[in-house]
């Protein structure tokens, strides 16, 4: 068995610290929700919902459906638990893709509070019935929009639910259902990783000083 020397430990600490500090600084905290539960009895994940701080009082919601699934648009629902103060007018910048087609200028035609979403219970806010996609496009592989409200932050979100289709692309079908998350996963800030790297650099320096003393 190889015994690590003090110099080896110091070098290893320095490498780890520098790698963490090399992560580029970014603007945001994010919450990632994996859509692992659904009411169709399907195994695996239907997709992910990423909610990211993008400005003061503003988050961007990015829904990415996995292969074999798409987000239902007309008649569909995107529901949230956790934050407060959302209204029908909180939404802007709605856009999506279906296969190779990208489209913008869509809007939610309905808004509900305290709405029951299948077996997943009541959700505080439900944005529903997306209109404005190109003719013939009734579902999306990716979908993005901005939510704005006083004091709104990504880490306030605790649960999501979406109306989905069991086919990729813009044609929906053959089945539709609802998918929701288990436990949300916070996405670490690059800034936090940099602080950890700085701490490891300091630790390596102290270790080197002790060995020389």
C-alpha positions as CSV (number, residue, x, y, z in Angstrom):
1,X,0.0,0.0,0.0
2,X,1.4,3.4,-0.9
3,X,1.6,5.9,2.0
4,X,0.8,9.5,1.0
5,X,3.4,12.0,2.1
6,X,2.7,15.5,3.3
7,X,3.8,17.0,0.0
8,X,1.4,14.6,-1.9
9,X,-1.5,15.7,0.2
10,X,-0.7,19.4,-0.2
11,X,-0.4,18.9,-4.0
12,X,-3.8,17.1,-4.1
13,X,-5.5,19.8,-2.1
14,X,-4.1,22.5,-4.4
15,X,-5.3,20.7,-7.5
16,X,-8.8,20.3,-6.1
17,X,-9.0,23.9,-5.0
18,X,-7.8,25.2,-8.3
19,X,-10.3,23.1,-10.2
20,X,-13.1,24.4,-8.1
21,X,-12.0,28.0,-8.4
22,X,-11.8,27.6,-12.2
23,X,-15.6,27.3,-12.4
24,X,-16.8,30.5,-14.1
25,X,-18.8,32.9,-11.9
26,X,-22.5,33.0,-12.7
27,X,-25.5,35.0,-11.7
28,X,-27.9,32.6,-10.3
29,X,-29.2,30.2,-7.8
30,X,-31.3,27.5,-9.4
31,X,-33.7,24.8,-8.4
32,X,-34.0,21.6,-10.5
33,X,-37.1,19.4,-10.4
34,X,-36.9,15.9,-11.9
35,X,-40.3,14.8,-13.2
36,X,-40.1,11.2,-11.9
37,X,-43.7,10.7,-10.8
38,X,-46.7,10.5,-13.2
39,X,-50.3,9.3,-13.2
40,X,-49.8,6.9,-16.2
41,X,-47.8,4.4,-14.3
42,X,-44.7,5.0,-16.5
43,X,-41.2,4.4,-15.0
44,X,-38.3,6.8,-15.3
45,X,-38.3,10.6,-15.7
46,X,-40.5,12.5,-18.2
47,X,-38.2,15.5,-18.0
48,X,-36.8,18.3,-15.8
49,X,-38.0,21.8,-14.8
50,X,-35.2,24.2,-14.0
51,X,-36.0,27.4,-12.2
52,X,-33.3,30.0,-12.2
53,X,-32.9,33.5,-10.7
54,X,-32.3,35.8,-13.7
55,X,-32.9,39.2,-12.1
56,X,-34.3,40.9,-9.0
57,X,-37.9,39.6,-8.4
58,X,-37.6,37.4,-11.5
59,X,-37.0,33.8,-12.4
60,X,-36.7,31.9,-15.7
61,X,-38.5,28.5,-16.0
62,X,-37.0,26.0,-18.4
63,X,-38.8,22.8,-19.1
64,X,-36.8,20.1,-20.9
65,X,-38.8,16.9,-21.8
66,X,-36.9,13.6,-22.2
67,X,-37.0,11.6,-25.4
68,X,-40.5,10.1,-25.9
69,X,-42.3,12.9,-24.0
70,X,-43.4,16.5,-24.8
71,X,-45.2,19.3,-22.9
72,X,-48.9,19.7,-23.8
73,X,-49.7,23.2,-25.0
74,X,-53.4,23.8,-25.7
75,X,-55.3,22.5,-22.6
76,X,-52.0,21.9,-20.8
77,X,-51.0,22.9,-17.3
78,X,-47.8,24.0,-15.6
79,X,-48.3,24.3,-11.9
80,X,-46.1,25.5,-9.0
81,X,-46.0,25.3,-5.2
82,X,-43.8,27.4,-2.9
83,X,-43.7,31.0,-4.1
84,X,-46.3,33.7,-3.4
85,X,-47.6,36.6,-5.4
86,X,-47.8,35.0,-8.8
87,X,-50.6,36.3,-11.1
88,X,-51.8,35.8,-14.6
89,X,-49.7,38.8,-15.6
90,X,-46.5,37.4,-14.1
91,X,-45.5,35.6,-17.3
92,X,-43.4,37.0,-20.2
93,X,-41.1,35.7,-22.9
94,X,-42.9,32.4,-23.6
95,X,-41.0,30.3,-26.2
96,X,-40.4,26.7,-27.1
97,X,-39.2,24.1,-29.5
98,X,-40.7,21.1,-31.1
99,X,-38.2,19.0,-33.0
100,X,-36.3,21.4,-35.2
101,X,-39.0,24.1,-35.0
102,X,-38.5,27.0,-32.6
103,X,-41.3,29.4,-31.8
104,X,-41.9,32.5,-29.7
105,X,-44.8,34.8,-28.8
106,X,-47.0,32.3,-27.1
107,X,-49.2,33.0,-24.0
108,X,-51.1,31.2,-21.3
109,X,-54.8,31.7,-21.8
110,X,-55.8,30.6,-18.3
111,X,-54.6,31.0,-14.7
112,X,-55.8,29.2,-11.6
113,X,-55.0,29.3,-7.9
114,X,-55.3,26.3,-5.6
115,X,-55.9,23.9,-8.4
116,X,-55.9,20.1,-8.0
117,X,-53.5,18.4,-10.3
118,X,-54.4,14.7,-10.6
119,X,-53.0,12.5,-7.8
120,X,-50.4,15.2,-6.8
121,X,-52.8,17.3,-4.9
122,X,-53.4,21.1,-4.9
123,X,-50.9,23.5,-6.4
124,X,-50.9,27.2,-5.5
125,X,-50.5,28.5,-9.0
126,X,-51.4,26.9,-12.4
127,X,-50.6,28.5,-15.7
128,X,-52.6,26.7,-18.4
129,X,-53.7,26.4,-22.0
130,X,-50.8,27.7,-24.1
131,X,-51.8,29.4,-27.4
132,X,-49.8,30.9,-30.2
133,X,-47.6,28.0,-31.4
134,X,-47.4,27.4,-35.2
135,X,-50.3,25.7,-36.8
136,X,-50.2,22.0,-36.1
137,X,-47.9,22.3,-33.1
138,X,-49.7,21.2,-30.0
139,X,-46.8,20.1,-27.8
140,X,-43.2,21.1,-27.1
141,X,-39.9,19.4,-26.4
142,X,-38.5,22.4,-24.6
143,X,-40.4,25.3,-23.1
144,X,-39.2,28.5,-21.5
145,X,-40.8,31.6,-19.9
146,X,-40.1,34.3,-17.3
147,X,-42.0,34.8,-14.0
148,X,-41.9,38.1,-12.2
149,X,-43.3,39.0,-8.7
150,X,-42.2,41.0,-5.7
151,X,-39.5,39.1,-3.8
152,X,-39.6,36.1,-6.2
153,X,-36.6,33.8,-6.0
154,X,-35.9,30.3,-7.4
155,X,-35.3,28.8,-3.9
156,X,-38.9,29.5,-3.0
157,X,-40.2,26.8,-5.3
158,X,-40.9,23.5,-3.7
159,X,-42.9,21.6,-6.2
160,X,-44.0,21.5,-9.9
161,X,-46.4,19.6,-12.1
162,X,-46.8,19.6,-15.8
163,X,-49.3,18.2,-18.4
164,X,-47.4,16.0,-20.7
165,X,-47.7,13.8,-23.9
166,X,-46.2,10.4,-24.5
167,X,-44.5,11.4,-27.7
168,X,-41.7,13.8,-28.6
169,X,-42.2,16.7,-31.0
170,X,-45.1,19.0,-31.7
171,X,-47.9,16.4,-32.3
172,X,-48.6,15.3,-28.7
173,X,-50.2,11.8,-28.3
174,X,-50.7,8.9,-28.0
175,X,-51.4,9.4,-24.3
176,X,-51.5,12.5,-22.0
177,X,-51.0,12.6,-18.3
178,X,-49.5,14.6,-15.5
179,X,-45.9,14.4,-14.1
180,X,-44.5,15.9,-11.0
181,X,-41.3,15.9,-9.0
182,X,-40.1,14.2,-5.8
183,X,-37.7,16.3,-3.8
184,X,-36.3,19.4,-5.6
185,X,-32.6,19.6,-6.1
186,X,-30.8,22.9,-5.4
187,X,-28.1,23.7,-8.0
188,X,-25.0,25.0,-6.3
189,X,-23.9,28.5,-7.2
190,X,-20.5,28.6,-8.9
191,X,-19.6,31.3,-6.5
192,X,-20.1,28.9,-3.6
193,X,-17.8,26.4,-5.3
194,X,-15.2,29.1,-5.7
195,X,-15.3,29.9,-1.9
196,X,-14.8,26.2,-1.2
197,X,-11.8,26.2,-3.5
198,X,-10.4,29.3,-1.7
199,X,-10.8,27.4,1.6
200,X,-8.9,24.4,0.3
201,X,-6.0,26.6,-1.0
202,X,-5.8,28.1,2.5
203,X,-5.8,24.6,4.0
204,X,-3.0,23.5,1.7
205,X,-1.0,26.5,2.7
206,X,-1.4,25.8,6.4
207,X,-0.4,22.2,5.9
208,X,2.8,23.2,4.0
209,X,3.7,25.7,6.8
210,X,3.2,23.1,9.5
211,X,5.5,20.6,7.6
212,X,8.2,23.2,7.2
213,X,8.0,24.3,10.9
